[in-house]
Amino acid sequence: MSTRFFGEGNIGTAPEYREFRGENEEPRRLLRLNVYFDNPVPGRDGFEDRGGLWMPVEWWNKDAEHWASLFQKGMRVFVEGRQIREEWRDADNNERVTLKVDARVVAMLPYRIATVTLSPKQQEIDGEGKPDDTEPPKEPKGRKARR
């Protein structure tokens, strides 16, 4: 059983990265996050949490290793994906149920972030597509130049 899921919460532990290699295929990459999805409700002294829950988040992404180096414990994230109910048995053969999120999108939210640095576009690294400083910028199509 699965249900569409949208949630905002804090990462509770360091991200876990795993790689699964196939015989002749590119490896599948998994990023696992443990996220506390809170339910902030306005109260007298600001917001109070009512009814939040911890859920594991699994994000299969080709750049999972890179994201694992960027995400940190305590970081605020937005998660969109499918909520899945997973049934399993523990060591004592008791039935257990875990709710987890199979993420489609995991986005950093800007709370508590001190700086952001963008890497150059790949075409700029390769030396292609860089604007030539000697040539003036071109006017957008469909617009007449104002002089």
Buried (B, 14 or more C-beta within 10 A) or exposed (E): EEEEBEBBBBBEEEBBBBEEEEEEEEEBBBBBBBBBBBEEEEEEEEEEEEEBEEBBBBBEBEEBBEBBEEBEEEBBBEBBBBBBEEEEEEEEEEEEEEBBBBBBEBEBEEEEEEEEEEEEEEEEEEEEEEEEEEEEEEEEEEEEEEE
